[in-house]
Amino acid sequence: MRVVIAGAGLAGLSCAKYLVDSGHTPIVYEARDVLGGKVAAWKDEDGDWYETGLHIFFGAYPNMLQLFDELGIQDRLQWKSHSMIFNQKEEAGKYSRFDFPDLPAPINGVAAILSNNDMLTWPEKIAFGIGLVPAMLRGQAYVEDCDKYSWTDWLKLHNIPERVNDEVFIAMSKALNFIGPDEISSTVLLTALNRFLQEKNGSKMAFLDGAPPERLCQPIVDYIESSGGEVHLNQPLREIVLEEDGRVKNFRIGGYKDQPVKDIKADAYVSALPVDPFKLLIPNSWKDLEIFQKLDGLRGVPVINIHLWFDRKLTDIDHLLFSRSDLLSVYADMSVTCKEYADPDKSMLELVFAPAKDWIGRSDEDIIQATMNELKRLFPMHLLGTDPAKLRKFKVVKTPLSVYKAVPGCQEFRPSQKTPISNFFLTGDYTMQRYLASMEGAVLSGKLCASEINVSELNDK
Ligand SMILES: Cc1cc2nc3c(=O)[nH]c(=O)nc-3n(C[C@H](O)[C@H](O)[C@H](O)COP(=O)(O)OP(=O)(O)OC[C@H]3O[C@@H](n4cnc5c(N)ncnc54)[C@H](O)[C@@H]3O)c2cc1C
């Protein structure tokens, strides 16, 4: 089958990859001049990379890891020690670690939690451990059922002290969905905790060894093209043109930078757009269908990714760090954690600024000023005193509508990859799969979408 896919983020590329594996011919049209969507990155005037987001790969990402294997690029994942490292709130410049010993799950997770005495007291650890029992015993059904509660409400329901939120989960929920625990659905935290506690290496983290468009997306494109598929940049989907019976007649593509608009025909059509731009393209006659109506309940959350190049080294920690700062979420010294960005003498901090709703409209200079003020607390030894480290340059990448905001109740709005339109399919991290809005979710949704297209082909025969 010839399948046209709009969008070359991880979901669109994964869908195309698994379609060629089944003998189909996918043709991908991407609106922008760069691959990867939310993993897109660019080079600045000095040749230094800057990215849409600081991206971490987890041991609990089976579909993503399988994709790396299938592409033969497993060695591009730089695995870090099995730990979670938080900045100490009260002691500037100090860290608190959860170290997972080399034992089977969940013993390694329990040992990591019990052996950390900086952040949680024993009564808090016990209350939290008891609260998690239903999630571990009843699994995903319980986790999905908890979508009606915010994380803060879930903690209250289980008599877990508010301090547990302040110490650990403000940082975790900002890392997972760029919002705080009062806003985030408890399904998100429980899904992550379940994976981290039930899989030995679930919470083990890896950094890609370079920029995602070159090191991850391009190998997928090469794979697709070597099997007869095509990937085109600068070719936005403009309109979904319908037959009289409501099925798709063609995708109207192009019209960018003086290029002509073309009507592209295929046997099946896929939207791999994020949910917000897709909603703008839903044809009028589809708008009453429940699957598309429900998308009104999904909306992207703002987030800002910051890059700071300093004149010296601020840290030698080869890992992701949870800042526990009001304005910032996770960060890493990419000059240490990422091979292609390595610099033995100077740090490049990449930081996620979240929640960003009050900052997304502010100037880059205001955002950098606020970030530097927060960093003085994290790195007082380098940024205060008589000879403070100098900021050589910075880049700010704003994404006003990023992954869907995972507030309570929104699981039911997430669509399946199959739609009531027999020749039209959806993929994207917001579509229903068990990994929420993540790279793993995007790759899995692409794979599920490709298998729905296979099923539809069999049904047509
Ligand atoms: C700051 C940040 C940090 C993150 N950190 C992590 C992390 O550590 N770990 C993790 O697993 N996930 C992380 N994520 C989430 C992850 O990046 C996304 O879940 C995933 O990349 C989404 O992939 P997607 O293909 O569903 O959507 P997208 O990547 O948004 O792809 C959609 C594509 O469609 C294109 N498009 C839009 N309109 C059109 C049109 N009209 N025609 C054609 N193409 C169009 C877009 O340009 C884009 O390329 C992070 C995200 C951000 C923003």
The ligand as an ORCA input file, in Angstrom:
! r2SCAN-3c Opt
* xyz 0 1
  C      11.337     20.354     26.449
  C      10.959     18.924     26.189
  C      11.620     17.911     26.885
  C      11.230     16.569     26.696
  N      11.907     15.596     27.368
  C      11.589     14.294     27.149
  C      12.348     13.259     27.749
  O      13.301     13.511     28.474
  N      11.991     11.961     27.495
  C      10.933     11.649     26.673
  O      10.657     10.456     26.465
  N      10.201     12.624     26.079
  C      10.500     13.926     26.295
  N       9.795     14.924     25.672
  C       8.593     14.538     24.883
  C       8.939     14.047     23.485
  O       9.798     14.943     22.848
  C       7.640     13.936     22.679
  O       6.697     13.174     23.401
  C       7.827     13.286     21.307
  O       9.009     13.726     20.672
  C       6.599     13.611     20.447
  O       6.720     13.036     19.168
  P       5.509     13.141     18.123
  O       5.999     12.572     16.867
  O       4.282     12.603     18.747
  O       5.214     14.721     17.952
  P       6.164     15.852     17.373
  O       7.553     15.600     17.759
  O       5.552     17.155     17.782
  O       6.065     15.679     15.781
  C       5.047     16.237     15.010
  C       5.615     16.703     13.679
  O       4.559     17.205     12.862
  C       5.035     18.346     12.178
  N       3.912     19.141     11.693
  C       3.127     20.014     12.369
  N       2.191     20.535     11.536
  C       2.393     19.966     10.321
  C       1.728     20.073      9.056
  N       0.683     20.884      8.867
  N       2.199     19.322      8.028
  C       3.267     18.465      8.179
  N       3.923     18.353      9.343
  C       3.478     19.073     10.416
  C       5.891     19.038     13.224
  O       6.751     19.988     12.641
  C       6.612     17.852     13.841
  O       7.796     17.542     13.163
  C      10.161     16.256     25.813
  C       9.522     17.282     25.098
  C       9.920     18.599     25.271
  C       9.222     19.680     24.492
*
